[in-house]
Amino acid sequence: MRPIKFRAWDKVEKKWVQTRCVVFIRLDGTIYENEFQGFIDPSDRYEVMQFTGLLDAKGREIYEGDILDNGGGLGPLVVKFGEWDNGRSYDDHEDGFGWYLESPTTHEVFGLTYIDIHKTHPVVGNIYEHPGLLKEAK
């Protein structure tokens, strides 16, 4: 079983949230930093991202919002979570729900574990600290 981990980006301060306290996430999405400091509303200030449970080509943890270097015509690949459909009915990996990769260049999507791409391609940044990687690709 994979470890359940999260990280949070502070959209106001433009930096990763550094905390050593326990964070509680309720089923409705409300996030509590701890009993005494109250709740954090991720929609207003923080973007919370989950660990995929996978490591990249260099052994680094892959999170939602990370950018993988494709080294090919698709350009960089962004890690996302949700429902996806690549529109190819002939492909065994045509659609699904879960972790997937999206190319901002071609808008092509496919499952994160498709052909084990996460094992051969390194994380080169993320959409918050390195948005220029996506702009360069378009």
C-alpha positions, 0 to 999 in steps of 0.5 A, spaced: 500 500 500 502 506 498 503 512 503 498 517 503 502 524 503 500 531 501 503 538 499 500 544 499 502 551 495 500 557 498 498 561 492 498 568 496 506 567 498 508 563 492 511 558 496 510 551 499 507 550 506 512 548 511 509 545 517 511 540 522 504 540 525 498 534 523 493 536 518 486 533 518 482 533 511 475 532 512 471 528 507 468 535 505 475 537 503 475 542 509 483 542 511 485 543 519 492 545 520 491 543 528 485 544 533 488 551 535 489 554 529 483 553 525 482 551 518 485 552 512 481 553 506 484 550 500 480 554 494 482 561 497 489 560 498 492 553 498 492 548 493 493 541 496 496 536 492 497 528 493 502 524 492 501 519 487 505 513 490 510 513 484 517 515 483 520 518 477 526 516 473 531 519 479 527 516 485 523 522 486 516 522 489 511 524 484 505 529 486 499 532 482 501 538 479 508 535 477 511 536 470 515 530 467 520 531 461 517 527 456 523 529 451 519 528 445 514 531 441 508 531 446 512 536 450 512 536 458 507 532 461 503 534 467 501 530 472 493 530 474 488 526 477 481 525 475 477 522 469 480 522 463 479 520 455 484 520 450 479 519 444 483 513 442 478 507 442 483 502 439 487 503 445 487 499 451 488 505 455 483 510 452 480 512 458 479 512 466 479 515 472 485 516 477 492 519 475 494 521 468 498 525 464 496 531 460 501 534 454 499 542 454 502 542 447 498 537 444 492 536 449 493 528 449 492 524 455 494 517 458 494 514 464 500 515 469 502 508 469 502 507 461 508 504 459 511 505 465 513 512 463 514 515 470 520 510 471 523 513 464 522 520 465 524 525 470 520 530 474 523 537 472 518 542 476 511 543 477 506 547 475 506 552 481 514 554 481 515 553 474 509 555 470 514 557 464 516 550 462 508 549 460 509 556 456 515 554 453 512 548 450 506 551 447 
